[in-house]
Amino acid sequence: MLRSMYSGVSGMRGFQTKLDVIGNNIANVNTVGFKAGRVMFKDILSQTVAGVTAPVEGETGGVNAKQVGLGVTISAIDTLHSPGSAMTTNEPTDLRIDGDGFFALMANADQEQPYLSRAGNFRLDAARQLVNGDGLLVMSADGEPIVLDEEVTAFSIAQDGQIIAVNIDGTSEPTGIAIGLVRVTNPGGLEKIGGNLYRATPNAIEGGEVEIVGANDLEAGTGAIVAGQLEMSNVDLTSEFTEMIVAQRGFQANSRIITTSDEVLQEVVNLKR
């Protein structure tokens, strides 16, 4: 079979994967805290038809190698952790991270490693625990679940994550509880597990051990917490639709390579008539 046919097949597979990623990005255009993906390609090992010859000064010249490429493959599917736009909700438990860092969430207090998330749509449950929409516990800077006393009827959250109780007479006092954040060295190395959650990996954090610190910490490099706002998806529809057109045309062009290769093979078969 012709090498061009298999090159066309590899190109169609690659652009199909690109369309899959674009479709997921567009589907999550309104998902809180969602980070868009991006597909990167690389060429497959080329077949060398003739090698390189070195030049000899005054006698012969050098000859370049003759190589035929064998197609394309996926080199990486990156997650773009650029900040999303802010949506104001005025809900005191809706939080946005202005800068680097992730919220730490746990299914229960016995969980070894917390999940990470940029989605800050939290609420208080019946036990006055701060949880996300799926009931995961929001962890404090001390690594403990956040639970408010019954005496705290109203509160506000400062930029450093401190939860400040507001009394009936209008005075305020700190509760001693602060929302914790996790600084990730390589956010692209996090593993998506669904539900707006990430799992830490050794390529995201050295050793894979998650350390919960405070917000708006210059030493730790964590961003400030903004209450009453949510970070929306960072998907750019203009870019996604443009990339969709590129992927569609690339898929069509590679399918035409297969069609042309088939016509050439048909001519070869017809030689024996």
C-alpha positions as CSV (number, residue, x, y, z in Angstrom):
1,M,0.0,0.0,0.0
2,L,1.0,3.6,-0.5
3,R,2.6,5.4,2.4
4,S,0.4,8.4,1.7
5,M,-2.7,6.4,2.5
6,Y,-1.5,5.7,6.1
7,S,-0.4,9.3,6.5
8,G,-3.9,10.4,5.6
9,V,-5.4,8.0,8.1
10,S,-3.1,9.3,10.9
11,G,-4.1,12.9,9.9
12,M,-7.8,12.1,10.1
13,R,-7.3,10.5,13.5
14,G,-5.4,13.5,14.8
15,F,-8.0,16.0,13.6
16,Q,-10.8,13.9,15.0
17,T,-9.2,14.1,18.4
18,K,-8.8,17.9,17.9
19,L,-12.6,18.1,17.2
20,D,-13.3,16.0,20.3
21,V,-11.4,18.5,22.5
22,I,-13.0,21.5,20.8
23,G,-16.4,20.0,21.3
24,N,-15.7,19.5,25.0
25,N,-14.5,23.1,25.3
26,I,-17.6,24.5,23.7
27,A,-19.9,22.3,25.8
28,N,-18.3,23.8,28.9
29,V,-18.4,27.4,27.8
30,N,-20.6,28.3,30.9
31,T,-19.0,25.8,33.4
32,V,-17.7,27.5,36.5
33,G,-13.9,27.3,36.8
34,F,-13.5,25.2,33.6
35,K,-10.1,25.4,31.8
36,A,-10.0,24.8,28.0
37,G,-7.9,22.1,26.4
38,R,-5.7,22.3,23.4
39,V,-4.4,19.6,21.0
40,M,-0.8,19.8,19.8
41,F,0.6,17.6,16.9
42,K,4.0,16.2,16.0
43,D,5.3,14.3,13.0
44,I,5.9,10.5,13.1
45,L,9.4,9.1,12.5
46,S,10.4,9.6,8.9
47,Q,11.6,6.8,6.6
48,T,15.1,7.4,5.3
49,V,15.4,6.6,1.6
50,A,19.0,7.8,1.3
51,G,21.5,8.9,3.9
52,V,23.7,12.0,4.3
53,T,27.1,12.2,2.6
54,A,29.7,14.6,3.9
55,P,31.4,17.1,1.6
56,V,35.1,16.9,0.7
57,E,36.6,20.3,0.1
58,G,37.7,20.8,-3.4
59,E,36.5,17.3,-4.5
60,T,32.8,16.5,-3.9
61,G,29.9,18.3,-2.4
62,G,27.7,17.1,0.5
63,V,24.3,15.5,-0.2
64,N,21.3,15.9,2.1
65,A,19.3,13.0,3.4
66,K,16.2,11.9,1.5
67,Q,13.4,11.2,4.0
68,V,9.7,10.5,3.6
69,G,7.4,11.4,6.4
70,L,5.0,8.8,7.7
71,G,2.2,10.9,9.1
72,V,1.2,12.8,12.2
73,T,0.3,11.9,15.8
74,I,-0.8,13.7,19.0
75,S,2.1,15.2,21.0
76,A,0.1,16.7,23.8
77,I,-3.4,17.7,25.0
78,D,-2.7,20.7,27.1
79,T,-5.0,22.3,29.7
80,L,-4.8,26.1,29.5
81,H,-4.9,27.5,33.0
82,S,-5.4,31.1,32.1
83,P,-7.9,33.0,34.3
84,G,-11.5,33.0,33.3
85,S,-13.8,36.1,33.4
86,A,-15.4,37.1,36.7
87,M,-19.2,36.8,37.3
88,T,-20.6,38.9,40.1
89,T,-23.3,37.0,42.1
90,N,-23.2,38.9,45.5
91,E,-23.5,35.6,47.3
92,P,-21.2,35.6,50.3
93,T,-20.2,31.9,49.7
94,D,-19.4,32.3,46.0
95,L,-15.6,32.7,45.9
96,R,-13.2,33.5,43.1
97,I,-9.4,33.2,43.3
98,D,-7.7,36.3,41.9
99,G,-4.3,34.8,41.0
100,D,-2.8,31.4,41.4
101,G,-4.0,28.6,43.6
102,F,-6.8,26.0,43.9
103,F,-9.5,25.3,46.5
104,A,-8.9,22.1,48.5
105,L,-12.0,19.8,48.7
106,M,-12.4,16.4,50.4
107,A,-15.2,13.8,50.4
108,N,-14.6,13.2,54.1
109,A,-12.0,14.1,56.8
110,D,-10.2,10.7,56.4
111,Q,-9.3,11.3,52.7
112,E,-5.5,11.3,52.3
113,Q,-5.2,13.9,49.5
114,P,-7.7,16.6,48.8
115,Y,-9.2,17.3,45.4
116,L,-8.4,20.6,43.8
117,S,-10.8,23.0,42.0
118,R,-11.1,26.5,40.7
119,A,-14.9,26.4,41.0
120,G,-15.9,28.4,44.1
121,N,-19.7,28.0,44.1
122,F,-19.9,26.9,47.8
123,R,-22.8,26.9,50.3
124,L,-23.5,26.0,54.0
125,D,-25.2,22.6,54.6
126,A,-27.5,21.7,57.5
127,A,-24.4,21.0,59.7
128,R,-23.1,24.5,58.9
129,Q,-20.2,23.0,56.9
130,L,-18.9,24.9,53.9
131,V,-19.3,22.5,50.9
132,N,-19.5,22.6,47.1
133,G,-22.5,21.6,45.0
134,D,-21.6,17.9,45.3
135,G,-21.2,18.0,49.1
136,L,-17.4,17.9,49.2
137,L,-16.0,19.6,52.2
138,V,-14.0,22.9,51.7
139,M,-10.8,22.7,53.6
140,S,-9.3,25.5,55.8
141,A,-5.7,26.7,55.8
142,D,-5.2,24.3,58.8
143,G,-6.2,21.3,56.7
144,E,-9.5,20.9,58.5
145,P,-13.1,21.1,57.2
146,I,-14.7,24.5,57.6
147,V,-17.6,24.4,60.2
148,L,-19.2,27.6,61.5
149,D,-20.6,27.9,65.0
150,E,-24.4,28.3,65.4
151,E,-23.7,31.8,66.9
152,V,-22.4,33.0,63.6
153,T,-25.6,34.2,61.8
154,A,-23.9,36.4,59.2
155,F,-20.3,36.5,57.9
156,S,-18.0,37.9,55.3
157,I,-14.8,36.5,53.7
158,A,-11.7,38.6,53.5
159,Q,-9.2,38.5,50.6
160,D,-6.8,36.3,52.8
161,G,-9.6,33.8,53.2
162,Q,-10.4,34.8,56.8
163,I,-14.1,34.2,57.7
164,I,-15.3,37.3,59.7
165,A,-18.5,37.0,61.8
166,V,-20.9,39.9,61.7
167,N,-22.8,40.5,64.9
168,I,-26.4,41.8,65.3
169,D,-25.1,45.2,66.3
170,G,-23.1,45.5,63.2
171,T,-19.7,44.8,64.7
172,S,-17.5,42.1,63.3
173,E,-14.9,39.8,64.8
174,P,-12.7,37.1,63.2
175,T,-13.8,33.5,63.7
176,G,-10.2,32.2,63.5
177,I,-11.1,30.1,60.4
178,A,-9.5,30.8,57.0
179,I,-10.2,29.2,53.7
180,G,-7.1,27.3,52.4
181,L,-5.6,27.3,49.0
182,V,-3.1,25.0,47.2
183,R,-0.3,26.4,45.1
184,V,0.5,24.1,42.1
185,T,3.9,24.3,40.5
186,N,2.7,22.9,37.1
187,P,-1.1,23.2,36.8
188,G,-0.9,21.5,33.4
189,G,0.2,18.3,35.1
190,L,-3.1,18.0,37.1
191,E,-5.4,15.1,36.3
192,K,-9.0,16.0,35.5
193,I,-11.4,13.6,37.3
194,G,-14.7,15.4,36.4
195,G,-17.0,17.5,38.5
196,N,-14.7,20.5,38.1
197,L,-12.1,18.6,40.1
198,Y,-8.4,17.9,39.7
199,R,-6.2,15.3,41.2
200,A,-2.6,16.1,42.1
201,T,0.1,14.2,40.3
202,P,3.9,14.0,40.7
203,N,4.3,16.1,37.6
204,A,2.0,18.8,39.0
205,I,3.5,19.0,42.5
206,E,6.9,17.7,43.5
207,G,6.4,14.4,45.3
208,G,2.6,14.6,44.6
209,E,2.0,15.8,48.2
210,V,-0.6,18.6,48.5
211,E,0.2,21.4,50.9
212,I,-2.7,23.6,52.0
213,V,-1.7,27.2,52.8
214,G,-3.5,30.5,53.2
215,A,-4.8,32.8,50.5
216,N,-3.2,36.0,49.4
217,D,0.2,34.7,50.7
218,L,3.1,36.3,49.0
219,E,5.6,33.6,50.2
220,A,3.4,30.8,49.0
221,G,2.4,32.6,45.8
222,T,-1.4,32.1,46.3
223,G,-3.9,34.6,45.0
224,A,-6.5,36.7,46.8
225,I,-10.0,35.4,47.4
226,V,-12.8,37.6,46.1
227,A,-16.2,36.9,47.8
228,G,-19.4,37.4,45.8
229,Q,-17.9,36.4,42.5
230,L,-17.3,33.3,40.5
231,E,-14.6,32.5,38.0
232,M,-16.2,31.4,34.7
233,S,-14.9,29.2,31.9
234,N,-11.8,30.6,30.1
235,V,-13.1,29.2,26.7
236,D,-12.9,31.7,23.9
237,L,-15.7,30.9,21.5
238,T,-14.2,32.9,18.7
239,S,-11.0,30.9,18.9
240,E,-12.8,27.6,19.3
241,F,-15.0,28.1,16.2
242,T,-11.9,29.1,14.2
243,E,-10.0,26.0,15.3
244,M,-13.1,24.0,14.5
245,I,-13.0,25.2,10.9
246,V,-9.3,24.4,10.7
247,A,-9.9,20.9,12.1
248,Q,-12.8,20.3,9.7
249,R,-10.7,21.4,6.6
250,G,-7.8,19.4,7.8
251,F,-9.9,16.3,8.2
252,Q,-11.3,16.8,4.7
253,A,-7.9,17.3,3.2
254,N,-6.6,14.1,4.8
255,S,-9.6,12.2,3.6
256,R,-8.8,13.5,0.0
257,I,-5.3,12.0,0.4
258,I,-6.8,8.6,1.0
259,T,-9.2,9.0,-2.0
260,T,-6.3,10.1,-4.3
261,S,-4.1,7.2,-3.1
262,D,-7.0,4.8,-3.8
263,E,-7.3,6.2,-7.3
264,V,-3.6,5.6,-7.9
265,L,-3.9,2.0,-6.6
266,Q,-6.9,1.5,-8.9
267,E,-4.7,2.6,-11.9
268,V,-2.0,0.2,-10.9
269,V,-4.6,-2.7,-10.7
270,N,-5.9,-1.7,-14.1
271,L,-2.5,-2.2,-15.7
272,K,-3.1,-5.9,-16.0
273,R,-6.1,-5.6,-18.4
